[in-house]
Structures are given as structure tokens and as C-alpha cells.
Amino acid sequence: MKIIYLTTLAFLLSGALFGQEADTVAVKKQKNETKLVKPKLDRSRIYYGGYVTLNFSKNYSVLGAQPMVAYKLTPKLSVGAQFSYEYISDKRYSFEQNGSNYGFSIFNRIRVTPRLYSHVEFSMMSYKWFYSDGSEERKWAPIFYVGGGYSQPISKNVWLNAQVLFDVLNNENSPYKDWQPYFSMGIGVGF
């Protein structure tokens, strides 16, 4: 009876130990497989482009650039970032004033149709303010743009954008008045 009892106990323990070892091996294998799977950035979903600002007159000139990069999360939804820089020359007063504005923004676009999109953008811009007495001051302005645009394909991976945006925050440092539209045109390029 003791031999049957000890044999049964040995058999059960060996089965339990073997099962535990098999479970450990399966867990280690699963962890290794999980480590090998890395999310890949789909380059076909990246697009970039930007806008150029050119405004020349006898007394007031602006030259600027807003490069941007974005990623299509879905065929209709994309997110991106944009940097802005502009150089200003103002000769409207008895002395010439020159300065730079710069900042950054993050945005979200939703395609309503293949060519029409809605656009939401949060921007932080540092503006150089000029005063008629010759003084100047730098102020940061938060801007929250809401609007939309139109994309016209030029070739397979290049398109022309035209958009109109409105600053809905109307911060006191913003250069936009209540519901003053901001128009822009630019080029987009996809990989």
C-alpha cells in the first residue's frame, strides 16, 4: 500500500512540476514574442508642407514661413505640428521698425469630403508689438483657430491648400479682432 501511495504521489508531483515548467516556458515564449512586435510608423500616412507669407507694400512688409508635418491616424483624421516665423518691416511711422514673430502650433484635421476639411489648431505665438513712440514690446499670445479648407490635387502626392480660420480665444495679445478671418494658402506633399 505504501508503494502505491508513494508511486501515486511521485507521479502527481512530477506532473505538477512538469506542468509548471511548461507554463513557465510558454510565458517566457509569449514575453519574447511580445518584445519582438514593435509598432511601425507607416510612412505613407505622413505628409508635410506649409505656408509662405509674402506681403510687400511701400510702408509695411512681412516675409514668413510656416513649415508643418502631420500624420494620418485614419484616412479622414490627421494630427500635426507647425512652426511659424515671420520678419516684419514697418515704415509707417517717422522711423523704421523691424522685428520677428515666432511660435508653434498643433492641429487636427478631419476630411469632410475628399477635398474639404475642417481644421482646429492651438497656437502659441510671440509677437513683437511696435508703438508710435518708438518703443516695442514682446508678448506671447495663445490662439485657438477654428475653420476649414479646400485641397486641390496638383499631382499624385502634391496638393494646394486654401483655408480660412478664426481665432475664437481673442486673447488681448492676439493680433486678430473678433471673428476677423485669417486666410492662408500652401502646398502639401505626401510620401
C-alpha positions as CSV (number, residue, x, y, z in Angstrom):
1,M,0.0,0.0,0.0
2,K,2.9,2.4,0.8
3,I,4.4,1.7,-2.6
4,I,1.2,2.5,-4.4
5,Y,0.8,5.7,-2.3
6,L,4.4,6.8,-2.9
7,T,4.2,6.0,-6.6
8,T,0.9,7.9,-7.0
9,L,2.4,10.9,-5.0
10,A,5.6,10.8,-7.1
11,F,3.5,10.7,-10.3
12,L,1.3,13.6,-9.3
13,L,4.2,15.7,-8.2
14,S,6.2,15.1,-11.4
15,G,3.1,16.0,-13.4
16,A,2.7,19.2,-11.4
17,L,6.3,20.1,-11.7
18,F,6.3,19.4,-15.5
19,G,3.2,21.4,-15.9
20,Q,4.7,24.3,-14.1
21,E,7.8,24.2,-16.2
22,A,5.7,24.0,-19.4
23,D,3.7,27.1,-18.2
24,T,6.9,29.0,-17.4
25,V,8.3,28.2,-20.9
26,A,5.0,29.3,-22.5
27,V,5.0,32.6,-20.6
28,K,8.7,33.2,-21.5
29,K,7.9,32.5,-25.1
30,Q,4.9,34.8,-25.1
31,K,7.1,37.6,-23.5
32,N,9.7,37.2,-26.2
33,E,7.1,37.3,-28.9
34,T,5.6,40.5,-27.4
35,K,9.1,42.1,-27.3
36,L,9.6,41.4,-31.0
37,V,6.4,43.1,-32.1
38,K,7.1,46.8,-32.4
39,P,4.6,49.3,-33.8
40,K,5.9,50.6,-37.1
41,L,5.4,54.1,-38.3
42,D,3.6,53.9,-41.7
43,R,5.4,56.4,-43.8
44,S,2.6,56.5,-46.3
45,R,0.5,58.3,-43.7
46,I,3.0,61.2,-43.2
47,Y,2.5,64.4,-45.0
48,Y,4.3,67.7,-44.8
49,G,4.2,71.1,-46.3
50,G,3.5,74.6,-45.1
51,Y,2.7,78.1,-45.9
52,V,4.7,81.2,-47.0
53,T,3.7,84.7,-46.1
54,L,4.6,87.4,-48.5
55,N,3.2,90.9,-48.0
56,F,5.0,93.8,-49.6
57,S,3.9,97.4,-49.7
58,K,5.7,100.8,-49.6
59,N,5.4,101.1,-45.8
60,Y,4.8,97.6,-44.4
61,S,6.3,94.3,-45.4
62,V,6.0,90.8,-44.0
63,L,8.1,87.7,-45.0
64,G,7.3,84.5,-43.3
65,A,7.2,80.7,-43.4
66,Q,5.2,78.0,-41.5
67,P,6.6,74.5,-42.2
68,M,4.4,71.7,-41.0
69,V,4.3,67.9,-40.6
70,A,1.3,65.7,-40.0
71,Y,0.2,62.1,-39.6
72,K,-3.0,60.5,-40.9
73,L,-4.4,58.5,-38.0
74,T,-7.3,57.3,-40.3
75,P,-8.0,58.2,-43.9
76,K,-10.2,61.1,-42.6
77,L,-8.4,62.2,-39.4
78,S,-4.9,63.7,-39.1
79,V,-2.9,65.4,-36.4
80,G,0.2,67.6,-36.9
81,A,2.5,70.3,-35.7
82,Q,3.6,73.6,-37.3
83,F,6.3,76.1,-36.6
84,S,5.9,79.8,-37.6
85,Y,8.3,82.6,-38.3
86,E,7.9,86.0,-39.9
87,Y,10.0,89.0,-40.3
88,I,8.3,92.4,-40.3
89,S,9.5,95.8,-41.6
90,D,7.2,98.7,-40.6
91,K,7.9,102.2,-42.1
92,R,4.5,103.8,-41.3
93,Y,6.0,106.0,-38.6
94,S,8.8,108.6,-38.6
95,F,11.3,105.8,-38.0
96,E,11.6,102.2,-39.4
97,Q,10.7,99.3,-37.0
98,N,11.9,95.8,-37.7
99,G,11.3,92.6,-35.8
100,S,10.4,88.9,-35.8
101,N,7.3,86.9,-34.7
102,Y,7.6,83.2,-34.0
103,G,5.8,80.3,-32.4
104,F,4.4,76.8,-32.8
105,S,1.1,75.1,-33.1
106,I,-0.6,71.7,-33.0
107,F,-3.6,70.9,-35.2
108,N,-6.2,68.4,-36.1
109,R,-7.9,68.0,-39.5
110,I,-11.0,66.0,-40.4
111,R,-11.8,65.3,-44.0
112,V,-15.5,66.1,-44.6
113,T,-15.2,65.2,-48.3
114,P,-12.0,64.2,-50.3
115,R,-11.3,67.9,-50.9
116,L,-13.0,69.7,-48.0
117,Y,-11.6,69.6,-44.4
118,S,-12.4,71.1,-41.0
119,H,-9.4,72.4,-39.1
120,V,-8.8,73.0,-35.4
121,E,-5.4,74.5,-34.2
122,F,-3.9,75.7,-30.9
123,S,-1.0,78.1,-31.4
124,M,1.3,80.0,-29.1
125,M,2.9,83.0,-30.9
126,S,5.4,85.5,-29.7
127,Y,4.6,88.9,-31.3
128,K,6.8,92.0,-31.3
129,W,4.5,94.9,-30.7
130,F,5.6,98.3,-32.1
131,Y,4.3,101.6,-30.7
132,S,4.1,105.0,-32.3
133,D,6.5,106.5,-29.7
134,G,9.3,104.1,-30.9
135,S,9.0,101.6,-28.1
136,E,8.5,98.0,-28.7
137,E,7.5,95.0,-26.5
138,R,7.3,91.2,-27.0
139,K,4.1,89.4,-25.9
140,W,3.0,85.8,-26.1
141,A,-0.5,85.1,-27.4
142,P,-2.5,81.9,-27.2
143,I,-4.6,81.5,-30.3
144,F,-7.3,78.9,-30.9
145,Y,-8.1,78.7,-34.6
146,V,-11.3,77.0,-35.9
147,G,-12.2,76.8,-39.6
148,G,-11.7,74.8,-42.7
149,G,-10.1,74.5,-46.0
150,Y,-10.0,73.1,-49.5
151,S,-7.4,70.8,-51.0
152,Q,-6.8,70.8,-54.8
153,P,-4.6,67.9,-56.0
154,I,-1.8,69.1,-58.3
155,S,-0.2,65.6,-58.8
156,K,-0.3,62.2,-57.1
157,N,1.4,63.3,-53.9
158,V,1.2,67.1,-54.1
159,W,-1.8,69.4,-53.4
160,L,-2.6,73.0,-52.9
161,N,-4.5,74.0,-49.7
162,A,-6.5,77.1,-49.1
163,Q,-8.1,77.7,-45.7
164,V,-9.9,80.3,-43.6
165,L,-9.5,80.2,-39.8
166,F,-10.9,82.3,-37.0
167,D,-9.3,83.0,-33.6
168,V,-12.0,82.1,-31.1
169,L,-10.0,82.9,-28.0
170,N,-9.4,86.5,-28.8
171,N,-6.7,86.9,-26.2
172,E,-5.7,90.6,-25.6
173,N,-2.3,89.9,-27.2
174,S,-3.7,88.3,-30.3
175,P,-3.4,90.4,-33.5
176,Y,-6.9,89.3,-34.6
177,K,-10.1,91.2,-33.9
178,D,-13.3,89.3,-33.0
179,W,-14.1,87.0,-35.9
180,Q,-11.5,88.5,-38.2
181,P,-10.8,85.8,-40.7
182,Y,-7.2,84.5,-41.3
183,F,-6.7,83.4,-44.9
184,S,-3.8,81.2,-46.0
185,M,-2.7,79.1,-49.0
186,G,0.0,76.5,-49.1
187,I,1.4,73.3,-50.6
188,G,1.2,69.8,-49.1
189,V,3.4,66.9,-50.0
190,G,2.9,63.2,-49.1
191,F,5.3,60.4,-49.2
